[in-house]
Amino acid sequence: AFLAKYSTISLALRITQWLAMSEGGKAGKIKHSLLAALSTVVFTTPFLALIGSLSKLDPATLRACNEGCTYIRFWGSHGLPRTAPRYLKGDSELDDMPEFATVRNGETDITIGNTTWYATVCRMYTDVALRLHDTVFVKASERYHTEKTFVPALCDGTSASDMRRRCDSREKKKNVHNHLRWDNSWSLNVYMLSILVWAVLRIVHDCCVIWETGDFISLMVGYVSVLPQLAAMATGFLWSIGAAEVFQTNMDNEKCACYYEMDTIAMFASMATPV
């Protein structure tokens, strides 16, 4: 009877200890899962907030293109066409390959640079990317239209000096169209969405490792998480090069415009952060 009673107590003690260890292990896994999720949130939230703040233009960081601004633009939007002869000159017979262009406030024309040797080498790949973009994002009826051509940097009846003085005023800088802002930039929207998807997949991956769901599942989640990282890298680059382009303030019913560029430090901060 004593042996039976001792055996029963010993078995009950072992079961209690096993349950306690199991509960402790489960609690530990929950704790580590929460810490993993918290670390991911702590890492991504300030980063997204920084990108959001960089997308807001400060008039103090804008410099009027009174001495000329050289830039290249691959995709046109809001009066800023692709810097290709077809769109800058408004002639559908001209080339649609982007070139470096120089705009200066107070002048009606824009200077288009010559194609360099490395641009010629990369021409095929650039052409494929541009045509793919036009096929996906541009309506077929508008694909070869040239209505959205270059807006002159000189208003009718205004001298070049008066135009440059007007463009250099803070009031005009406040009205600049910000193509970096999230509601004006599809690349920024895709970039931020990709970062959020990556954050969720990272949390799922860490939980799979913590809860020991198996190597296959954790590896598959890790592989899938590469896709939003690639999307973020590509769209982040597209968004950041927009900081090196010119910004525009339309005047006189969009018949003329003032052009601006970001200061060097602000431009490099916007380019370096997402990449």
N, C-alpha and C positions, 0 to 999 in steps of 0.2 A: 504494500500500500504506500509506504514511504517513497519507494522508488518510482511508483506510478505518479504520486503527487509531485515529486521532484522533477520527473520527466515532463509533466504537464506544465509546471511553473517555468521550467527551462525553455520549453517550446513557445510558451506565451511570451516570455521575455525576448526570445529571438525574433518572434513575429513583430513585437512592439519596436524593437531596435531596427528591424528592416523597414517598418513603416516610417519610423522617424527619419531614417536615412533617406528613404524615398521622398518623403515630404521635404527634407532639407535639400535634396538634389533638385527637385522640381522648383522649389523657391529660388535656389541659386540660378537655375536656368532662366527663370522669369526675370530675375534681377539683371543677369548679364544681357538678356534680350532687350530690356528697357535701356540699359546703358549703351548698347549698340545703336539703338534707335535714337537715343539722345545725342550721342556723339555725331551721328549723321546729320541730325537737325542743326546742331550747333555749328557744324562745318558748312552746311549749304545756305542757311538763312542769312548770315552776314554777307556771303558772297552774292546771293541774289539781290540783297538790299544795295550792295555796292554797284552792281550792274544797273539797277534801277536808278540810282542817283547819277551815275555817269550818263545815262540816256537823257537827262534833263540838261538842256543847254543854259549856261549862264551868259548873259550878254557881255559880261566883263571878259569872258574867254574868247570872244569872237573878234577877229581882225578883218576890217573891210579890205576887199581886194582892190585897193586904189593903186597899188604898185603891180598888180597882177598875181593871180593864183593859178598854179599848174596842178592838174588833177586828172584822174582817169575814172570813168564810171561805166560799169558793165551793164547795169540795169537802170532804166529810166523810171522816174516817178515825179509827179507834181511839178511839172515844168522843167525838170532837170533830166534831159534825155540822155541816152547812152552817148558817150563821147565818140561817136562814129561819124564819118562824113555824111552818111545818109541822113542822120537825124540833126546834126548840127547845121547842115546846109539846107535841109528840107528837100532833098532830091532823092527819090527812090531808086535812081539808077546808080547812085554812088555806093561805096563799100559800107557794110554794116559792122565791120570789125572795130572795136574800141581802140582809140589812140589817146595819148596824152594831149590835153588841150589846156590852153591858157586863156583865162578871162580877166578883164580889167574893167572896173567900174568907170563909166564915162566913155566907153567905146561900144559901138554897135556890133562889131564883129568879134569872132573868137578865133584864136590861132590854134591850128591843129598841127601836132608834131609829126615827124616822120617815123615810119615803122623801123624799129631796131632789129638787129639780126636775131636776138634771142626771142623777140616777139614773133618773128617769122617762124622760128622753130616750133614755138608753142601754139601757133595759129590753129592747127588742126584740132587740138584738144580744147582750146578756148571756143572754137566755132561749134564743136559738138555740145559743150556745156550751155552755150547761149541758145542754140536751137532747141535743146531739151527744155530749157527754162521757158522759151517762147511758146513751145508746144503745150506745156503744162499750165502756165500762168497767164498767157495772153490769148484773148479770143481770136479765132481764125479770121474774123472780119476786120480786126484791128492790127493784125500781125505785121503788115507791110505798109501801114499808114504812117505818114510823117507829119500829122497835124501838131503833135507835141514836139516841136523843134525848139532850138535854142531861143531863149528870151533875151533880147538885147539889154545891155547894161547901161543904156542911155535913153532917157525919156525924150519924147518929141518936145521941142521948145526949151530944152534945158541944156546949158553948157556943160562941158566935161567937168570943170572945176566945181560948179554947183551940184552936179550929180554926185561927185565924190564927197562933198561936204554933207549932203543929205544922207548918203549911205553910212557915213561915219558917226551919225548921231545915235544916241542910245535908244531913241524911240523906234528907229528903224530896226535896230538889232533885236528889240523885244518882239518884233513881228516875224522873225525868221521862222520859216517852216523847218521843223526838226524831224528829219527823216530817220534819226536814231531812236526816237521815242517808240515805246512798245506798240502803240496803236497805229503807228505809221510804218512799222518794220516787221514783215512776216518772219525774217530771219531771227530777230530777237525773240519773237513768240515761240518759234520752234526751239531755239536755244534754251530758253528758260524751261519749256516743257520737257526737253530732253534731260536737263539737270534734275528735275523733279522725278522723272521716271527712273533715272539712274539711282537717285537716293532711295526710292522705294525698293528697287531691286537689290541694292546693297544691304538694306535692312533684312530683306527676305533671305539673302545669302547668309548673312551672319546668324540669323535664327536657324537656318538649316544646319549650320555647323554646330551651333550650341545645342540644339535638340537632337543632333545625331540622326538626321533623316536619311543619311546615306550619301556616299561620295558622288553618285551619279546625279542626284537632284541638285546638290550644291554646285557641282561643276556646270551643269546645264544653266542654272541661274546665273553663274558667273560669266558663262559665254554669252548669254542673252544680254547681260548688262553692258557688254562691249558696244552693242548697237546704239543705244542712246549716247554713249560717249563719243562715237564716231559722228553722230548727228550733231552733237553739241560742238565738236571740234570744227566741223565744216560750217555750220551756221554762225558760230562765234567768230570765225574768220571773216565771213561775208559781212557781218554786222560791224566788226571792228574797222574794216577798211573804209566803211562809210564815214568814219571820223576824219579820214585823210582827204575826203572830197569837199566840195564847196557847199555852202548853205545859201538859201535864197529867200529874199523878201520881195514879193511881187508888188508892183505899183501900177497905177493908172489902168485898172481892170486887166492886169496881167499882160500889158503890152510892153512893159519894161520891168527891170528888176535890179536890186542890189545884191551883190555876191559877197560872201564872207568865208573865212576859213578859221578853224580853231587854232588857238595858241599851241605852240609846240608841246609844252608840258601836258596840257589837257588832252591833246591829241594822242600822245604816246600812252597816257594813262588809260584812255578809252581803248586803245588798240591792244595793250599788253594784258589787261586784266582778264578778258574772256578767253584769250588764247592760252 
